[in-house]
Amino acid sequence: MKRTRLITALDTQNIDQAREWARALDGHTDAIKLGMEFTYACGLPAVAEIARDRSLFLDLKLHDIPNTVAKGLTSLAPLGASLLTVHASGGSAMLQAARAAIDEAYPEARRPCLLAVTVLTSLDQQGLHEIGIDATPREQVVRLGHMAIAVGADGLVCSAEEIAPLRDALGDKPVLVVPGIRPAGASADDQKRIMTPAQAAQAGADWIVVGRPITRAHNPAQAAAAIQDELRNA
Ligand SMILES: O=C(O)c1cc(=O)[nH]c(=O)n1[C@@H]1O[C@H](COP(=O)(O)O)[C@@H](O)[C@H]1O
């Protein structure tokens, strides 16, 4: 079975904090994630600094008209991210434009994985209903996943609950990146669809994304190492 790898989300508005976590986690995490919290507060040069010599998941979840998303992705090319996100609910034309922008603006050897975010792990059935979707999270994830992969996304962001149905529908090729991960007994915080690292690994996640259970720990490196052990032994 393939190894499930760990992405640590460095969610902070403080560059010194991000530097400290990134250094402490070198050797304990397979990639780091920087998202809108860090990028809006510290700027793209700070993203480039933290990402130097590290594998970067740049999670800005673009969601706009096709032309704007394409140009946005083109502007991010110098950062050299390994993984990038757009929202699948932006629709097939937006995803196709994202695919084309990546193929055009990024050198083939360093082309990032284009990920479509399906249904946020902070949403449950009730949350979907509120935004006018009467499908279950699982149905909606599979529907968006089908569409996104068909038009050229390399992978999907989903919760661990949807890995099995997505693998049934789409096979092993799509890269599945899975947040909403909580070690047994940890607080769920604002996440609704959660599983443990071992459960996500057993279900077949390519990557798990873990933020607060690592960054809030007294010793983040130790917390990341414990999650890596759990992944290896799953
Ligand atoms: O795209 C993501 O990474 C993402 C998608 C999603 O559906 N849910 C989700 O939690 N995330 C991100 O994954 C990280 C989870 O953080 P923790 O809840 O602190 O582990 C955050 O940085 C979120 O932005």
Ligand as a Chemical Component Dictionary entry (heavy atoms), coordinates in Angstrom:
data_LIG
# 
_chem_comp.id                   LIG 
_chem_comp.type                 NON-POLYMER 
_chem_comp.pdbx_formal_charge   0 
_chem_comp.three_letter_code    LIG 
# 
loop_
_chem_comp_atom.comp_id 
_chem_comp_atom.atom_id 
_chem_comp_atom.alt_atom_id 
_chem_comp_atom.type_symbol 
_chem_comp_atom.charge 
_chem_comp_atom.model_Cartn_x 
_chem_comp_atom.model_Cartn_y 
_chem_comp_atom.model_Cartn_z 
_chem_comp_atom.pdbx_ordinal 
LIG O1  O1  O 0 -7.995  22.968 1.485  1  
LIG C1  C1  C 0 -7.748  22.681 2.663  2  
LIG O2  O2  O 0 -6.596  22.458 3.017  3  
LIG C2  C2  C 0 -8.878  22.493 3.583  4  
LIG C3  C3  C 0 -10.065 22.071 3.016  5  
LIG C4  C4  C 0 -11.113 21.649 3.853  6  
LIG O3  O3  O 0 -12.167 21.212 3.395  7  
LIG N1  N1  N 0 -10.936 21.717 5.198  8  
LIG C5  C5  C 0 -9.784  22.189 5.774  9  
LIG O4  O4  O 0 -9.697  22.189 7.003  10 
LIG N2  N2  N 0 -8.757  22.636 4.969  11 
LIG C6  C6  C 0 -7.552  23.232 5.571  12 
LIG O5  O5  O 0 -6.886  22.277 6.376  13 
LIG C7  C7  C 0 -6.378  22.873 7.575  14 
LIG C8  C8  C 0 -6.976  22.148 8.748  15 
LIG O6  O6  O 0 -6.510  22.699 9.935  16 
LIG P1  P1  P 0 -6.824  22.050 11.358 17 
LIG O7  O7  O 0 -8.318  21.964 11.478 18 
LIG O8  O8  O 0 -6.212  23.033 12.305 19 
LIG O9  O9  O 0 -6.161  20.696 11.353 20 
LIG C9  C9  C 0 -6.739  24.353 7.521  21 
LIG O10 O10 O 0 -5.585  25.060 7.110  22 
LIG C10 C10 C 0 -7.827  24.448 6.477  23 
LIG O11 O11 O 0 -7.747  25.627 5.719  24 
# 
loop_
_chem_comp_bond.comp_id 
_chem_comp_bond.atom_id_1 
_chem_comp_bond.atom_id_2 
_chem_comp_bond.value_order 
_chem_comp_bond.pdbx_ordinal 
LIG O1  C1  DOUB 1  
LIG C1  O2  SING 2  
LIG C1  C2  SING 3  
LIG C2  C3  DOUB 4  
LIG C2  N2  SING 5  
LIG C3  C4  SING 6  
LIG C4  O3  DOUB 7  
LIG C4  N1  SING 8  
LIG N1  C5  SING 9  
LIG C5  O4  DOUB 10 
LIG C5  N2  SING 11 
LIG N2  C6  SING 12 
LIG C6  O5  SING 13 
LIG C6  C10 SING 14 
LIG O5  C7  SING 15 
LIG C7  C8  SING 16 
LIG C7  C9  SING 17 
LIG C8  O6  SING 18 
LIG O6  P1  SING 19 
LIG P1  O7  DOUB 20 
LIG P1  O8  SING 21 
LIG P1  O9  SING 22 
LIG C9  O10 SING 23 
LIG C9  C10 SING 24 
LIG C10 O11 SING 25 
# 
